[in-house]
Amino acid sequence: MTWLIGALVTLAAIAALALPWWWPRFADRPGLKRRAANVAAYRGRLQEVEADVAGGILNADTLQAARDELAARLVQDADLVEPALEQAARSSMPLVMASVALLAFATAWYGFAGSWRTQALVELSRTDPDAARAQAVDQMIAKLRAQLADSPDDADAWAWLGRSLAGRGSWPEAAEAFGRASNLKSGQDPDLLVEEGEALAYSQERRMEGEPAKRFAAALTIAPEHSKALWYAGISAAQAGEDRAAIALWERLAAQPLGNDMQTALQHALAQLRERAGVPAPVAKAKSPAATGATALRVEVSVAPELAAEASPEAVLFVFAQDPAGPPMPLAVERRAAGPWPVQATLDDEDAMTPTRKMSSVSRWRVVARISRAGSATPQPGDLEGSVEVERSDASKTVRVLIDRRRS
């Protein structure tokens, strides 16, 4: 349907451009009007002459002479009209020919540029999105292969080919493409090293040992805090039975700002590894004298008697401060062992999750204490929780938070 509409619009444009050529052939042209008027005048004048002859005013010879004169004038007028029309037609012919050439070019470009294929892909996406997605990936792969045939040293094209092949699930080919891109960048691009390692791991049923582990280690040598490299390197260490190494890698990752889903998965995996390795949760770090100032909150957390039996020592306690008038992301957070009670914590700018939002940036805080049996920073049904709001004027006092409710 789209190509048909495009063709009709193009034809309408050509018709408008060619107006000076075709309009005189089918409309009431000035030349035709002039000829009709001349013929009418010729007939009227001839009737007047004939009436004068019949009335005896003119003789028969005069009648013939008048007829010849009027006929000559009529022919002369006709000769003046036709050349003008022919000249107008000739002058518009280049415009018409250019319009026809434009239409031919647009039609050829539309076909060869693949617009009809794009339209077919759009139609397919309405009925079978998965097939349309697969077809689009195949087209992208074909274009990238053609580009690389002409420019085999294009590292970016190799990288995009690897991502397209990975999107199709062709992991061995994706690993080869990522390897080519990485080699062209002298093995100094951590993103490409991680992508190659990921593709290699998926090629061997998600096992990280061997070449995948080498790629992740190489990436961390270049970029020690590369989040994706830390994640995969932790998996590699855990698969190799090196739980403590995996915990160390993932604790570095947990210190970074992550999405809720990623943080939840990471904390759950860390809790399992710590339990398996017999490693306790990390204790709170000591505060520097500069940080423990007017914006520091000393917090004491206790548990209501009716919930004390549910506060398992193996659970994790999160103590954090929020801006009551702002987004829910904490301004500062500490992760502690759940017990023995009461638990002491100090919240200040050193506990900030981002450098732009800190405790000192607001004048009122909501202090929340949450016990998570899964070790997840994201609230879960069944978590035990308590909170209190604090003004800056009360920052010098100990903030007491009672965990007295269960999240539903």
Backbone torsions as a table, in degrees:
resi	resn	phi	psi	omega
1	MET	NA	-39.6	-178.1
2	THR	-62.9	-43.4	-179.6
3	TRP	-66.1	-33.3	179.5
4	LEU	-66.7	-43.6	178.4
5	ILE	-62.2	-42.2	179.0
6	GLY	-61.2	-40.4	179.3
7	ALA	-65.6	-42.3	179.7
8	LEU	-63.7	-41.8	178.7
9	VAL	-63.3	-40.4	179.6
10	THR	-63.9	-43.9	179.0
11	LEU	-63.2	-39.5	177.9
12	ALA	-62.9	-39.8	178.7
13	ALA	-64.1	-41.8	179.0
14	ILE	-64.1	-41.4	179.2
15	ALA	-61.0	-39.3	178.7
16	ALA	-67.1	-40.1	179.6
17	LEU	-66.1	-33.0	-176.3
18	ALA	-90.6	11.6	-176.7
19	LEU	-51.9	-42.5	-178.2
20	PRO	-64.5	-20.5	-176.5
21	TRP	-89.5	-44.8	-174.4
22	TRP	-92.7	-24.2	-175.5
23	TRP	-62.9	-43.2	-180.0
24	PRO	-62.9	-22.1	-179.3
25	ARG	-77.3	-21.8	-172.6
26	PHE	-125.5	-4.0	-179.2
27	ALA	-108.9	179.2	175.6
28	ASP	-78.2	91.3	-175.1
29	ARG	-75.6	151.0	176.2
30	PRO	-59.6	-35.6	-179.4
31	GLY	-63.7	-41.5	179.0
32	LEU	-65.7	-40.0	178.2
33	LYS	-62.4	-41.1	-179.4
34	ARG	-64.7	-43.4	-180.0
35	ARG	-61.8	-43.1	-179.7
36	ALA	-62.3	-38.9	179.6
37	ALA	-66.6	-39.4	178.9
38	ASN	-64.3	-41.3	179.1
39	VAL	-63.3	-42.4	179.2
40	ALA	-63.3	-42.2	178.5
41	ALA	-64.2	-38.3	179.1
42	TYR	-61.2	-45.9	-179.3
43	ARG	-65.3	-41.3	-179.5
44	GLY	-63.3	-43.7	-179.6
45	ARG	-66.3	-37.7	179.0
46	LEU	-64.8	-38.0	178.1
47	GLN	-65.1	-37.2	178.4
48	GLU	-64.2	-41.9	-179.5
49	VAL	-65.5	-43.1	179.3
50	GLU	-62.0	-37.3	178.4
51	ALA	-66.1	-37.6	178.9
52	ASP	-66.6	-38.5	178.4
53	VAL	-65.7	-43.2	-179.0
54	ALA	-64.7	-31.5	-179.1
55	GLY	-85.8	-1.1	178.0
56	GLY	86.4	4.5	-179.8
57	ILE	-75.8	-38.4	177.7
58	LEU	-121.4	153.2	177.7
59	ASN	-91.7	176.5	-176.4
60	ALA	-64.5	-36.2	178.7
61	ASP	-63.0	-36.9	178.5
62	THR	-65.1	-37.5	178.4
63	LEU	-59.9	-46.2	-178.1
64	GLN	-65.2	-40.7	179.8
65	ALA	-64.1	-40.2	178.4
66	ALA	-64.5	-40.1	177.8
67	ARG	-60.5	-46.4	-178.7
68	ASP	-61.7	-40.9	-179.4
69	GLU	-65.9	-45.2	-179.8
70	LEU	-64.4	-38.8	179.2
71	ALA	-64.7	-39.9	179.5
72	ALA	-63.5	-42.5	178.2
73	ARG	-63.4	-38.6	-179.6
74	LEU	-64.6	-42.5	178.6
75	VAL	-64.8	-40.3	179.3
76	GLN	-61.5	-42.3	178.5
77	ASP	-63.4	-40.9	178.8
78	ALA	-63.2	-39.7	179.3
79	ASP	-65.0	-29.1	178.2
80	LEU	-75.7	-31.4	-176.8
81	VAL	-76.4	-47.9	-173.3
82	GLU	-63.1	-45.4	177.4
83	PRO	-58.9	-37.0	178.7
84	ALA	-61.9	-42.1	179.2
85	LEU	-66.1	-42.4	-179.5
86	GLU	-65.2	-37.8	178.3
87	GLN	-64.8	-40.2	177.8
88	ALA	-62.3	-41.7	179.9
89	ALA	-64.6	-43.3	-179.0
90	ARG	-65.0	-39.0	-177.7
91	SER	-68.2	-25.9	-179.3
92	SER	-90.6	-9.4	-177.1
93	MET	-61.6	-42.6	177.5
94	PRO	-58.0	-38.6	178.9
95	LEU	-64.3	-41.8	179.3
96	VAL	-64.8	-44.3	-179.4
97	MET	-63.9	-38.7	177.8
98	ALA	-64.9	-38.4	178.4
99	SER	-64.9	-42.2	178.7
100	VAL	-64.3	-40.2	178.4
101	ALA	-64.2	-39.0	178.0
102	LEU	-62.2	-43.2	178.3
103	LEU	-62.2	-43.4	179.9
104	ALA	-63.1	-42.1	179.7
105	PHE	-64.7	-44.4	-179.1
106	ALA	-62.4	-40.1	179.6
107	THR	-64.6	-45.1	-179.8
108	ALA	-65.0	-43.6	179.5
109	TRP	-62.3	-42.7	-179.1
110	TYR	-58.8	-42.9	-178.0
111	GLY	-72.1	-48.4	-174.5
112	PHE	-75.9	-27.5	-179.1
113	ALA	-77.1	-8.5	174.8
114	GLY	89.1	14.6	-179.7
115	SER	-61.0	-36.4	179.5
116	TRP	-68.1	-30.6	176.5
117	ARG	-68.7	-39.6	177.9
118	THR	-61.8	-42.4	179.1
119	GLN	-63.0	-40.3	178.6
120	ALA	-64.0	-36.4	179.2
121	LEU	-67.6	-38.9	177.4
122	VAL	-62.8	-43.7	179.0
123	GLU	-62.9	-40.4	-179.3
124	LEU	-65.9	-35.2	-178.1
125	SER	-64.2	-22.8	179.3
126	ARG	-75.6	-29.0	-176.6
127	THR	-103.1	-33.3	-177.6
128	ASP	-144.8	83.2	-176.1
129	PRO	-58.9	-38.2	-178.5
130	ASP	-64.8	-43.0	178.5
131	ALA	-65.0	-38.9	178.6
132	ALA	-65.1	-40.8	179.1
133	ARG	-63.8	-44.0	179.6
134	ALA	-63.4	-40.0	179.7
135	GLN	-66.2	-39.2	178.5
136	ALA	-64.7	-40.9	177.9
137	VAL	-64.0	-41.8	178.9
138	ASP	-61.7	-40.9	178.3
139	GLN	-63.7	-42.0	178.9
140	MET	-62.9	-42.3	179.3
141	ILE	-62.5	-43.1	179.5
142	ALA	-61.8	-41.9	179.9
143	LYS	-66.0	-41.1	-179.4
144	LEU	-67.5	-38.6	177.7
145	ARG	-63.9	-41.4	178.0
146	ALA	-63.4	-40.5	178.8
147	GLN	-64.6	-41.3	-178.3
148	LEU	-72.2	-23.5	175.4
149	ALA	-63.6	-32.4	178.2
150	ASP	-89.8	-29.9	-176.9
151	SER	-131.8	75.6	-175.5
152	PRO	-69.6	-9.9	-179.9
153	ASP	-100.7	16.8	179.7
154	ASP	-86.6	98.1	-175.8
155	ALA	-63.1	-39.5	-178.8
156	ASP	-65.0	-38.9	178.5
157	ALA	-65.3	-39.2	176.3
158	TRP	-63.2	-40.1	179.5
159	ALA	-63.5	-43.9	179.2
160	TRP	-68.5	-32.6	174.6
161	LEU	-63.6	-42.8	177.6
162	GLY	-60.7	-42.0	-179.9
163	ARG	-67.3	-37.9	177.9
164	SER	-66.5	-42.1	178.4
165	LEU	-66.5	-37.6	176.6
166	ALA	-64.4	-38.8	177.8
167	GLY	-63.2	-26.2	178.2
168	ARG	-89.5	-8.4	-179.0
169	GLY	85.8	12.3	178.1
170	SER	-88.3	73.9	-169.6
171	TRP	-66.2	-45.1	179.1
172	PRO	-59.5	-42.8	177.7
173	GLU	-65.8	-38.1	178.4
174	ALA	-62.9	-42.8	179.1
175	ALA	-61.4	-40.6	178.4
176	GLU	-63.3	-43.2	180.0
177	ALA	-64.7	-44.5	177.7
178	PHE	-62.5	-37.6	178.3
179	GLY	-63.0	-41.2	177.6
180	ARG	-62.3	-44.7	179.6
181	ALA	-63.0	-42.5	-179.1
182	SER	-65.3	-41.9	178.6
183	ASN	-63.1	-37.7	178.9
184	LEU	-66.2	-21.3	176.5
185	LYS	-104.9	23.0	174.4
186	SER	59.6	26.0	177.6
187	GLY	65.9	24.2	-175.3
188	GLN	-110.1	9.4	178.5
189	ASP	-104.2	107.2	-175.8
190	PRO	-63.0	-33.7	179.1
191	ASP	-62.0	-44.8	-179.8
192	LEU	-67.1	-37.2	177.5
193	LEU	-62.1	-42.8	179.3
194	VAL	-67.2	-42.1	179.8
195	GLU	-64.9	-38.5	176.8
196	GLU	-65.3	-44.2	178.4
197	GLY	-61.7	-40.6	178.1
198	GLU	-62.3	-45.4	179.7
199	ALA	-64.6	-39.1	177.7
200	LEU	-64.5	-40.9	179.6
201	ALA	-64.4	-43.1	178.8
202	TYR	-67.4	-26.7	178.2
203	SER	-70.2	-22.0	179.4
204	GLN	-118.4	47.4	174.5
205	GLU	56.2	43.0	174.3
206	ARG	64.7	22.3	173.2
207	ARG	-85.3	132.5	-172.3
208	MET	-95.7	-9.1	-175.4
209	GLU	-69.9	160.6	177.9
210	GLY	81.4	-131.2	-174.6
211	GLU	-61.1	-41.6	177.9
212	PRO	-57.5	-46.0	-179.6
213	ALA	-60.2	-37.2	178.4
214	LYS	-63.2	-39.8	-179.7
215	ARG	-66.0	-41.9	-179.6
216	PHE	-66.1	-40.0	178.2
217	ALA	-64.6	-40.9	178.5
218	ALA	-63.4	-39.4	178.7
219	ALA	-63.6	-41.0	-179.5
220	LEU	-70.6	-25.4	175.0
221	THR	-65.8	-37.5	179.8
222	ILE	-81.2	-43.4	-177.7
223	ALA	-131.2	89.6	-172.1
224	PRO	-59.6	-23.8	-178.4
225	GLU	-109.5	22.2	177.6
226	HIS	-63.2	114.5	-170.0
227	SER	-62.6	-44.1	-178.2
228	LYS	-69.0	-35.7	177.4
229	ALA	-66.9	-40.3	176.8
230	LEU	-61.6	-41.6	-179.7
231	TRP	-63.0	-51.3	-177.5
232	TYR	-70.6	-35.8	177.3
233	ALA	-64.2	-35.7	175.8
234	GLY	-64.9	-42.3	176.5
235	ILE	-62.0	-42.8	-179.9
236	SER	-60.5	-44.2	-180.0
237	ALA	-66.5	-41.0	179.6
238	ALA	-64.9	-40.3	177.8
239	GLN	-63.9	-30.7	179.2
240	ALA	-84.2	1.8	-179.5
241	GLY	81.0	10.8	179.8
242	GLU	-95.4	71.9	-172.5
243	ASP	-63.4	-40.0	-177.8
244	ARG	-66.8	-37.9	176.6
245	ALA	-65.3	-39.9	178.4
246	ALA	-64.1	-41.2	178.8
247	ILE	-61.4	-43.8	-179.4
248	ALA	-62.3	-41.7	178.7
249	LEU	-64.4	-44.9	-175.9
250	TRP	-74.7	-27.0	174.8
251	GLU	-68.2	-34.6	172.9
252	ARG	-63.3	-39.5	178.1
253	LEU	-68.7	-38.7	-178.6
254	ALA	-64.8	-22.8	179.1
255	ALA	-76.0	-8.9	-179.5
256	GLN	-90.7	155.4	175.0
257	PRO	-71.0	114.3	-178.1
258	LEU	-122.0	162.2	173.9
259	GLY	-68.3	160.4	-176.9
260	ASN	-59.7	-43.2	-178.4
261	ASP	-62.8	-45.1	180.0
262	MET	-65.8	-42.6	179.8
263	GLN	-63.6	-39.7	178.4
264	THR	-62.2	-48.8	-179.9
265	ALA	-62.4	-40.1	-177.7
266	LEU	-67.0	-46.1	-179.2
267	GLN	-65.4	-36.6	177.4
268	HIS	-64.8	-43.9	179.4
269	ALA	-65.5	-39.8	178.4
270	LEU	-63.2	-42.4	179.0
271	ALA	-60.9	-41.1	178.8
272	GLN	-66.0	-43.0	-180.0
273	LEU	-64.9	-42.0	179.4
274	ARG	-62.4	-41.2	178.7
275	GLU	-63.9	-42.6	-178.4
276	ARG	-68.4	-37.4	-177.6
277	ALA	-90.0	-6.7	-177.7
278	GLY	68.7	34.9	-178.6
279	VAL	-104.8	123.8	180.0
280	PRO	-72.4	161.9	176.0
281	ALA	-64.0	148.2	-177.3
282	PRO	-65.2	144.8	177.8
283	VAL	-84.5	159.6	-179.3
284	ALA	-66.3	144.3	-179.6
285	LYS	-77.6	155.1	177.5
286	ALA	-71.8	142.8	-178.4
287	LYS	-87.8	142.3	175.2
288	SER	-77.6	151.1	-179.9
289	PRO	-57.2	-35.1	-178.4
290	ALA	-67.0	-33.8	-177.0
291	ALA	-75.5	-32.7	-175.9
292	THR	-83.7	74.4	-178.7
293	GLY	-121.1	-145.8	-174.9
294	ALA	-66.1	-24.5	-177.6
295	THR	-95.2	6.7	178.1
296	ALA	-87.8	140.1	177.4
297	LEU	-116.2	123.1	173.4
298	ARG	-90.1	121.4	-171.9
299	VAL	-117.3	135.9	174.4
300	GLU	-120.2	120.9	-175.6
301	VAL	-110.2	131.9	175.5
302	SER	-133.9	170.2	-176.1
303	VAL	-119.8	137.7	177.3
304	ALA	-61.4	143.4	-176.5
305	PRO	-55.0	-38.5	-177.3
306	GLU	-69.2	-14.7	179.8
307	LEU	-110.8	-1.1	-173.4
308	ALA	-61.0	-34.8	-178.4
309	ALA	-67.6	-22.6	-178.9
310	GLU	-90.4	-9.2	-178.7
311	ALA	-86.2	77.8	-177.3
312	SER	-66.7	139.5	177.7
313	PRO	-62.9	-22.0	178.9
314	GLU	-78.7	-12.0	179.5
315	ALA	-74.9	172.7	-178.1
316	VAL	-114.5	136.4	178.0
317	LEU	-105.0	126.1	173.5
318	PHE	-108.7	127.1	175.2
319	VAL	-119.0	122.5	-176.8
320	PHE	-148.3	160.8	178.7
321	ALA	-116.7	138.6	178.1
322	GLN	-122.4	161.1	170.0
323	ASP	-87.5	114.7	-177.3
324	PRO	-59.4	-26.1	-178.4
325	ALA	-100.0	5.4	-175.5
326	GLY	-120.1	-164.0	179.8
327	PRO	-68.0	161.5	-175.6
328	PRO	-72.9	-12.9	-179.7
329	MET	-59.0	130.9	-177.8
330	PRO	-63.2	146.8	172.1
331	LEU	-80.6	-30.1	178.6
332	ALA	-154.8	146.0	-178.0
333	VAL	-148.7	142.3	172.3
334	GLU	-127.8	144.0	179.4
335	ARG	-113.2	121.5	-175.2
336	ARG	-130.4	165.9	170.9
337	ALA	-72.5	144.3	-177.3
338	ALA	-82.2	80.7	179.4
339	GLY	121.4	171.2	-8.7
340	PRO	-67.6	155.3	-173.4
341	TRP	-94.2	149.9	-8.6
342	PRO	-73.9	152.9	179.7
343	VAL	-99.6	134.2	179.9
344	GLN	-100.4	139.8	176.3
345	ALA	-146.9	157.4	175.9
346	THR	-130.5	126.0	180.0
347	LEU	-109.1	129.8	178.3
348	ASP	-155.9	-170.1	-175.1
349	ASP	-65.0	-22.9	178.2
350	GLU	-68.9	-16.9	179.8
351	ASP	-95.6	9.1	-177.5
352	ALA	-64.1	144.3	178.1
353	MET	-85.3	-27.3	177.1
354	THR	-134.7	151.4	-177.9
355	PRO	-72.1	-14.2	-176.2
356	THR	-94.7	-15.9	-179.3
357	ARG	-127.5	109.1	-176.7
358	LYS	-128.4	173.0	178.1
359	MET	-58.1	-41.0	-175.1
360	SER	-71.5	-7.2	-177.0
361	SER	-84.4	-7.5	180.0
362	VAL	-131.2	168.6	-178.5
363	SER	-114.3	4.4	179.2
364	ARG	-147.1	141.4	-177.0
365	TRP	-132.8	148.7	166.7
366	ARG	-105.9	117.4	-178.9
367	VAL	-98.5	124.7	-175.4
368	VAL	-121.6	138.8	172.4
369	ALA	-121.7	128.0	-177.1
370	ARG	-134.7	132.1	175.1
371	ILE	-99.0	121.9	179.9
372	SER	-114.9	116.8	178.2
373	ARG	-71.5	-24.9	179.1
374	ALA	-88.1	-6.7	-177.9
375	GLY	73.9	22.2	-176.3
376	SER	-99.0	135.2	176.4
377	ALA	-72.4	-19.2	177.8
378	THR	-82.9	130.1	-178.6
379	PRO	-57.0	137.4	178.6
380	GLN	-126.9	149.4	174.1
381	PRO	-57.3	135.2	-178.3
382	GLY	98.0	-14.7	176.4
383	ASP	-64.3	147.2	176.5
384	LEU	-96.2	139.2	-169.8
385	GLU	-150.0	154.3	172.3
386	GLY	-154.4	157.6	-177.6
387	SER	-154.7	161.8	177.0
388	VAL	-155.3	149.7	177.7
389	GLU	-103.1	142.4	-172.9
390	VAL	-132.2	135.3	173.5
391	GLU	-88.3	156.5	178.0
392	ARG	-60.0	-32.4	-179.1
393	SER	-65.1	-19.6	179.9
394	ASP	-101.7	10.1	-174.9
395	ALA	-64.7	-23.8	-178.7
396	SER	-78.4	-11.8	-178.7
397	LYS	-93.3	158.3	175.5
398	THR	-72.8	129.5	-180.0
399	VAL	-92.9	119.8	-177.6
400	ARG	-103.4	122.5	-179.7
401	VAL	-116.3	126.6	178.4
402	LEU	-104.7	121.2	175.3
403	ILE	-80.4	107.9	-171.4
404	ASP	-132.3	10.7	-179.1
405	ARG	-146.1	160.8	179.6
406	ARG	-113.8	132.1	179.1
407	ARG	-72.4	137.7	179.5
408	SER	-99.6	NA	NA
